[in-house]
Amino acid sequence: MVIPERVNTRWMATLDDASIVEAEAILHADFRLQDSAEKQRRGTRYRLLEGPATLVHAWMRWQSLFNEAHRRRLPTHRKA
């Protein structure tokens, strides 16, 4: 799946439910990798929205898809 750099409502409207779930999972995995690395690097000084632009951008892209999945009442369950 090709996910554009700028995730927007117009692009999300072109996706069916299965594609929304797939894209959300891909973006969540990307965000978690960056988030984990930043947490290790910053320790107790970690603040998501004060992190590097790439981390904040990854969070915003994932959050957009997560919100769309939630709006459509689609499952976004993950293993703990």
Buried (B, 14 or more C-beta within 10 A) or exposed (E): EEBEEEBEEEBBEEBEEEBBBBBBBBBBEBBEEBBEEBBEEEEEEEEEEEBEEEBBBBBBBBBBBBEBBEEEEBEEEEEE
